[in-house]
Amino acid sequence: MSEIRSRSDEGAELLRQGRAIDAVEVLRQGVAAGEPGAADLLVRAYFDSGNWHAAADWLTKLVDQGHHEFAGRLGAALIGTGDLDTAEEALRYAMESGDHSAANDLAILLRDDGRTAEARQVLERAVAEGDPVAPANLVAFHLESNNLREAVDTAERYQDETRPDTIVALADVRAMQGRGDEAERLYQRAGVLGGERAHTAYGQFLLGVGDQTGAEREFRSAVEHGEQGWAATMGRFMVDAGRPDEAREFLQAGVDAGDQLAVELLEELDGVDPTDD
């Protein structure tokens, strides 16, 4: 007799397969049936499919019902819809409710709004409060601000192999310092440790030093590990390498999974004018 699977289990499997759009309806049924964990998975499905308006509507209901643990994700969804003022309110509320990870999205919002001093303060606060992602984001913030000295100091201070993204951040810094051999060792170590963007970052590094073969190897590893933006990264690489048919295959997979950047790159590849209605 075959085991009856819950909607949550079925939705989780669809998400693992990169079929976020298909997972949405299944998980909505799971939520309606009151299955444990279905609400969290539905949020992920909305995010993975890039359906920001649906995500914001669903998360607003949850937060209004007193589920404050969803406030940070509500802020992220609202950024996706373009409602930045309400997004900022939600993210600040999340931080006040103890969700230190919301600082990372808030810092990006503030930076993009030209409020760099506030963005830095938000990340520094998150670092001080122990958020595991904030140190790497603070390093990236310093690099984007062309403040290499602060980036070096931050990367060296917070490097921690239990937080592999800090090793990726240190590798980024070493690459900017011109210490390529050390950067390469760090990228490789971060990949072994499971850094969330280790293979993508290493691939970009190799591309920058002219190692096309090594870059492709790492980008393919990023695909295998499901690193964020893998479809667009691989698609762009294939386009630049003069391999449009292969690029289209990766980009279409990204489109099917709701990757907006993949949508834009595929339209570019197909000659669609982004200014056309």
C-alpha positions as CSV (number, residue, x, y, z in Angstrom):
1,M,0.0,0.0,0.0
2,S,1.5,3.3,-1.1
3,E,2.0,6.0,1.5
4,I,-0.3,9.0,1.2
5,R,1.8,12.2,0.9
6,S,0.7,15.5,2.4
7,R,0.3,18.6,0.2
8,S,3.2,20.1,2.1
9,D,5.4,17.2,1.2
10,E,4.3,17.4,-2.4
11,G,4.9,21.1,-2.5
12,A,8.3,20.8,-0.9
13,E,9.3,18.3,-3.6
14,L,8.2,20.6,-6.3
15,L,10.3,23.4,-4.8
16,R,13.3,21.1,-4.7
17,Q,12.7,20.5,-8.4
18,G,12.7,24.2,-9.1
19,R,8.9,24.1,-10.0
20,A,7.8,27.0,-7.7
21,I,4.9,28.0,-9.8
22,D,3.5,24.5,-9.7
23,A,4.1,24.3,-6.0
24,V,1.9,27.4,-5.2
25,E,-1.5,25.8,-5.8
26,V,-0.5,22.6,-4.1
27,L,0.7,24.5,-1.0
28,R,-2.4,26.7,-0.9
29,Q,-4.4,23.5,-0.6
30,G,-2.0,22.4,2.2
31,V,-2.6,25.7,4.0
32,A,-6.4,25.3,3.6
33,A,-6.1,21.9,5.1
34,G,-4.2,23.3,8.1
35,E,-1.1,21.2,7.4
36,P,1.9,22.1,9.6
37,G,4.6,23.9,7.7
38,A,2.5,24.7,4.7
39,A,2.4,28.4,5.4
40,D,6.2,28.7,5.4
41,L,6.5,26.6,2.2
42,L,3.8,28.7,0.5
43,V,5.8,31.9,1.3
44,R,8.9,30.3,-0.3
45,A,6.9,29.2,-3.3
46,Y,5.7,32.8,-3.9
47,F,9.2,34.1,-3.5
48,D,10.8,31.5,-5.7
49,S,8.3,32.2,-8.4
50,G,8.7,35.9,-8.2
51,N,5.0,36.5,-7.5
52,W,5.6,39.4,-5.2
53,H,2.1,40.8,-5.1
54,A,0.6,37.4,-4.1
55,A,3.3,37.0,-1.5
56,A,2.7,40.4,-0.1
57,D,-1.1,39.8,0.2
58,W,-0.6,36.5,1.9
59,L,2.1,37.8,4.3
60,T,0.1,40.9,5.2
61,K,-2.8,38.6,6.3
62,L,-0.4,36.5,8.4
63,V,1.2,39.6,10.1
64,D,-2.2,41.1,10.7
65,Q,-3.2,37.9,12.5
66,G,-0.3,38.3,14.8
67,H,2.3,36.1,13.1
68,H,5.1,38.7,13.5
69,E,7.7,36.2,12.5
70,F,6.6,36.8,8.9
71,A,7.2,40.6,9.0
72,G,10.7,40.4,7.5
73,R,9.5,38.4,4.6
74,L,6.6,40.8,4.1
75,G,9.1,43.6,3.8
76,A,11.1,41.7,1.2
77,A,7.9,40.9,-0.8
78,L,6.9,44.6,-0.7
79,I,10.3,45.6,-2.1
80,G,9.5,43.3,-5.0
81,T,6.2,45.0,-5.5
82,G,7.8,48.5,-5.5
83,D,6.0,49.6,-2.3
84,L,9.2,50.7,-0.7
85,D,7.8,52.9,2.1
86,T,5.6,50.1,3.4
87,A,8.5,47.7,3.0
88,E,10.7,49.8,5.2
89,E,8.0,49.9,7.9
90,A,7.6,46.2,7.8
91,L,11.4,45.5,7.9
92,R,11.9,47.9,10.8
93,Y,9.0,46.3,12.6
94,A,10.6,42.9,12.0
95,M,13.8,44.1,13.5
96,E,12.0,45.5,16.6
97,S,10.3,42.1,16.9
98,G,13.7,40.4,17.1
99,D,14.2,39.3,13.5
100,H,17.8,40.5,13.0
101,S,17.9,39.0,9.5
102,A,15.5,41.7,8.3
103,A,18.4,44.1,8.6
104,N,20.0,42.7,5.4
105,D,17.0,43.6,3.2
106,L,16.5,46.9,5.0
107,A,20.2,47.8,4.4
108,I,19.8,47.1,0.6
109,L,16.6,49.2,0.5
110,L,18.4,52.1,2.3
111,R,21.5,51.9,0.1
112,D,19.4,51.9,-3.1
113,D,17.6,55.0,-1.7
114,G,21.0,56.8,-1.3
115,R,20.9,56.5,2.5
116,T,24.2,54.8,2.8
117,A,25.0,56.0,6.4
118,E,21.7,54.5,7.6
119,A,22.4,51.3,5.7
120,R,25.8,50.9,7.3
121,Q,24.3,51.5,10.8
122,V,21.6,48.9,10.2
123,L,24.2,46.2,9.1
124,E,26.6,47.0,11.9
125,R,23.7,46.6,14.4
126,A,22.8,43.3,12.8
127,V,26.4,42.1,13.0
128,A,26.6,43.2,16.7
129,E,23.4,41.2,17.4
130,G,24.7,38.1,15.9
131,D,22.9,37.8,12.5
132,P,24.9,35.1,10.6
133,V,24.5,36.8,7.2
134,A,25.2,40.4,8.1
135,P,29.0,40.2,8.3
136,A,29.3,39.1,4.6
137,N,26.8,41.7,3.6
138,L,28.7,44.4,5.5
139,V,31.8,43.4,3.6
140,A,29.9,43.6,0.3
141,F,28.6,47.0,1.3
142,H,32.1,48.3,1.9
143,L,33.3,46.9,-1.4
144,E,30.5,48.6,-3.3
145,S,31.3,51.8,-1.5
146,N,35.0,51.5,-2.7
147,N,36.1,51.3,0.9
148,L,38.6,48.5,0.7
149,R,40.2,49.1,4.0
150,E,36.9,48.8,5.9
151,A,36.1,45.7,3.8
152,V,39.4,44.1,4.7
153,D,39.0,44.9,8.4
154,T,35.4,43.6,8.5
155,A,36.2,40.4,6.5
156,E,39.2,39.5,8.6
157,R,37.4,40.2,11.9
158,Y,34.3,38.1,11.1
159,Q,35.8,35.2,9.1
160,D,34.3,32.0,10.5
161,E,34.1,28.6,8.9
162,T,30.8,27.9,10.6
163,R,29.5,30.8,8.5
164,P,30.8,29.9,5.0
165,D,29.6,33.1,3.5
166,T,32.1,35.0,5.5
167,I,34.8,33.0,3.8
168,V,33.4,33.9,0.4
169,A,33.5,37.6,1.6
170,L,37.1,37.3,2.6
171,A,37.9,35.7,-0.8
172,D,36.2,38.7,-2.5
173,V,38.4,41.0,-0.4
174,R,41.6,39.1,-1.2
175,A,40.7,39.3,-4.9
176,M,40.3,43.0,-4.7
177,Q,43.7,43.3,-3.0
178,G,45.3,41.4,-5.8
179,R,46.0,38.4,-3.7
180,G,44.6,35.9,-6.3
181,D,46.2,32.7,-5.0
182,E,44.8,33.3,-1.5
183,A,41.4,34.3,-2.9
184,E,41.3,31.1,-5.0
185,R,42.0,28.9,-1.9
186,L,39.3,30.7,0.0
187,Y,36.7,30.3,-2.7
188,Q,37.5,26.6,-2.9
189,R,37.3,26.3,0.9
190,A,34.0,28.1,0.9
191,G,32.6,25.7,-1.7
192,V,33.6,22.7,0.5
193,L,31.9,24.4,3.5
194,G,28.7,25.0,1.5
195,G,28.8,28.8,1.2
196,E,25.5,30.0,-0.4
197,R,27.2,31.8,-3.3
198,A,30.6,30.1,-3.2
199,H,30.6,28.6,-6.7
200,T,29.1,31.6,-8.4
201,A,31.6,34.0,-6.8
202,Y,34.5,31.6,-7.6
203,G,33.3,31.4,-11.2
204,Q,33.2,35.2,-11.5
205,F,36.7,35.4,-10.1
206,L,38.0,32.8,-12.7
207,L,36.2,34.6,-15.5
208,G,37.9,37.8,-14.4
209,V,41.4,36.1,-14.7
210,G,40.5,34.6,-18.1
211,D,39.9,31.0,-17.1
212,Q,36.7,30.3,-19.1
213,T,36.9,26.6,-18.5
214,G,37.2,26.9,-14.8
215,A,34.4,29.5,-14.7
216,E,32.0,27.3,-16.6
217,R,32.8,24.4,-14.2
218,E,32.0,26.6,-11.2
219,F,28.9,28.0,-12.7
220,R,27.7,24.5,-13.4
221,S,28.4,23.6,-9.8
222,A,26.3,26.7,-8.8
223,V,23.4,25.2,-10.9
224,E,23.8,21.8,-9.1
225,H,23.8,23.4,-5.7
226,G,20.9,25.7,-6.5
227,E,22.7,28.9,-5.8
228,Q,20.7,32.1,-6.0
229,G,20.5,33.4,-9.6
230,W,22.1,30.3,-11.1
231,A,19.9,30.4,-14.3
232,A,20.7,34.0,-15.1
233,T,24.4,33.5,-14.2
234,M,24.8,30.5,-16.5
235,G,22.6,32.0,-19.2
236,R,24.7,35.2,-19.3
237,F,27.9,33.2,-19.4
238,M,26.6,31.1,-22.4
239,V,25.5,34.2,-24.2
240,D,28.9,35.9,-23.8
241,A,30.6,32.6,-24.9
242,G,28.6,32.7,-28.1
243,R,26.5,29.6,-27.2
244,P,22.9,31.1,-27.4
245,D,21.1,27.7,-27.7
246,E,22.6,26.5,-24.4
247,A,21.9,29.9,-22.9
248,R,18.2,29.7,-23.8
249,E,17.9,26.3,-22.1
250,F,19.2,27.7,-18.8
251,L,17.3,30.9,-19.0
252,Q,14.0,29.1,-19.8
253,A,14.5,27.0,-16.7
254,G,14.9,30.2,-14.7
255,V,11.8,31.7,-16.3
256,D,9.8,28.7,-15.4
257,A,11.1,29.0,-11.8
258,G,10.1,32.7,-11.7
259,D,13.5,34.3,-12.0
260,Q,12.9,37.8,-13.2
261,L,16.5,38.4,-14.3
262,A,16.3,35.3,-16.4
263,V,13.1,36.7,-18.0
264,E,14.9,39.9,-18.9
265,L,18.0,38.1,-20.3
266,L,15.9,35.7,-22.4
267,E,14.0,38.7,-23.8
268,E,17.3,40.3,-24.6
269,L,18.5,37.1,-26.3
270,D,15.3,37.0,-28.3
271,G,15.7,40.6,-29.4
272,V,12.7,42.0,-27.4
273,D,13.0,45.7,-26.8
274,P,12.5,46.3,-23.0
275,T,10.9,49.7,-23.8
276,D,8.1,48.2,-25.8
277,D,4.8,47.8,-24.0
